[in-house]
Amino acid sequence: MRPETLRRGLVLAVLMAVPALAVAQALPALTTTPAANGGTTYSLTIQTLLLMTLLSFIPAMVLMMTSFTRII
């Protein structure tokens, strides 16, 4: 085997092993806590999910309304 091929294989093996070493710390993904005045506080993950859902749903609603008004 040529040394160049062996070196490429070794570099590829190291690059494939690096993500396995970066173990993420476990974050509580879906948590809710009761607020002081009877409300609910949601975790940042849920807040981000709701924001992204709204940001993708609002343009769809606008497009649906504009095409409907053009037909009538």
Summary of the structure (lengths in Angstrom):
residues: 72
radius of gyration: 24.9
end to end distance: 73.4
largest distance: 73.4
contacts: 120
relative contact order: 0.07
helix: 65%
strand: 8%
